[in-house]
Amino acid sequence: MQLRDVPSLGLSTEAEYPRGEIYLKGNSVFKGYFKNPEITKLVLDEDGWLRLGDAGVLNKNGSISIIERIGEMKKLQNGYFIAPQKLENIYPQFQSSIKFTWMSTQHTTFA
């Protein structure tokens, strides 16, 4: 198992807590999609490493925790990246205090 940098998402293996995309290699990793080399190239590199599509962080004890799917991470205006699933897990904790949320992007004038 290894982590690889994803500079476009600010994931670096050189950080204090290394973060990156998770790759796997071993006897249990499949060799490719049957008669579909184009799709195989998307998930397997030339050395046989399987791209999982998950962002992970290397913990101090050597384990890897999955942060989020690479395709789901969003960049905020301030440059930080956020995993929507983390927000989804926080919202139920505040269910009793959140009564109503309304947001408008258009202004309407009534005469």
Secondary structure, DSSP 8 states (H G I E B T S, - for coil): -EEE-BGGGTB-TTSSS-EEEEEE-STTS----TT-HHHHHHHB-TT--EEEEEEEEE-TTS-EEEEEEGGG-EE-TTS-EE-HHHHHHHGGGGTTT-------SS-----
